[in-house]
Amino acid sequence: MSQATTPLLTGRDITAGYAAVPVVRGVSVDVVPGEVTLVIGPNGAGKSTLIKALNGELRLMAGSVHLAGEDISRLSEDLRAARGLGYVPQSRDVFPTLTVTENLEMGGYRLPPAETAARIAEIFARFPQLAALRRRTAATLSGGERKLLAIARALVARPTALMLDEPTANLAPAVARQVLTEIVAGLAGAGGAILLIEQRIQLALDVASRVHVLVDGTPRFTGTAAGFRALPDMGAVFFARGRPELAREAQEGAT
Amino acid sequence: MLILQALGFGVVSAALIAIGAMGFTLQFGLTNVLNISYGGVMTVGAFAAFGAGELHLPMALEVAAAPLAAALLTWLLGRTLFAFYARRGAGVFEMVMVTLAVSLILQYGIDAASGEQIYRFSFPQGASLHAGVFTFTVTQLVLVALALAVFGGLEFLLRRTRLGKALRAMAVEPRLARTCGIPTGKIVNVVWLLSGALAGLAGLGYVINSLTIDASVGTGFLPLVLAAAILGRAGSTRGAVLAALLLGLVTEEVAAAGGAEYSTVAGFGILAIVLLTRPAALAGQATAKAEITV
């Protein structure tokens, strides 16, 4: 939890969107090792747009992305991945026609084959549930198994920082809790630098260290999870559209 | 008797359709470009071999000329013209029109250059071998063996190698493939070259078997190739081979029973029936993948 730790993934003053229309404007995030950095906000706030800009799927209109100190703002998605940026999309997160093992092999595409095999063995040891499914095609997995595979696929490459876009979407509440409190928290506990987008705010706050609230594509709150919980009215942060004084209160309450 | 013998012709036809359909399904499955000019490219391959033969080059070069010329042409089309339209936001349907235009340019260009003639394509056929009612020439057996070898090679590539698994991954989720660090922009070169080479081989096989060549051989052959690729579910080499076998056997049987005029009608009859009973064979593929990856 040390504030002094150097962030591994940094988005600085990011403006990005579709065609010429920015959806997020001037958003900055730092993702620090050993911590879950949570991005929340109402629907349409630009959370997925932010993650796509960090990932390289969307071109930056302004701002920069740094991974372990290196400027990756102009790199394509595959080169950002090769540099160590891990990403688990919200949907279309596995290769449905490939087996579980083949999905994991794709996660290690940039590694030497022997290292990929070793990593997959480690992952099977850590997630025995996945090992039992190794020959199944991904299309036949349950929602929870599929999300586990998607996260494991991203882990094969030992990412420097890992971005998860709503990993609990479409999961049953018990499975969602398991994904967040066991897998995501476990990864951060092991030193991972994790950027998490979530709709299940209460659950996510249990595992997050830092919180960013986006509203209408702009940062509305930035601070610690404890600070966010201590806000007199969390809802006001979300719905303070056009009422900056509420947001200011929220900021002050947080610091 | 004739019906039984036609089974033999059917297997040879099926082999040629299969080679073309495997290339087509690989290309369409990965790039999502429904490439109508594939027929014209088959013609170009056949003519490259024909030209090499006219120059009295060694037979190995004559045979190699077809896949080489077709691979190069396909790669050029894919990286320049198709990529240009894809970048400008052309959808699946617009790309069909672009490839149709290319197809017409190739066909009529070759027609003009070849003096609008039908030429004899002389190629050694080897001894005739008899097995019961079946008669095959050595060359026909080689064509069947070639189809099997292409199938085996592609299956090995797609199921056992890292590149092949990446191709399968790209075919279903190109975006996620890039997120894995797979350089899809580079790998697509392999797709153009490989599918183009198979188009060239199919075109060559077709003229070897028919012993004549003109500017419309490929475009005339394309509908059966396309039907096999669609019947077999776009993107599936196994499906393409099975569908090619069905189409090859049925078209030759119908030709034997009712005359050659009906063979193509029968081929499309099958396609129409299958699409009626299993429309997802085509629609599922086209709607699930909005993204053209060239």
Interface residues (C-beta under 8 A of the other chain):
Chain A: N55 E57 S76 E77 D78 L79 A81 A82 Y87 P89 R92 D93 V94 F95 P96 T97 L98 E102 E105 M106 G107 Y109 R110 P113 R153 A154 A157
Chain B: R162 K165 A166 R168 A169 A171 V172 E173 R175 L176 A177 R178 T179 C180 G181 I182 P183 T184 G185
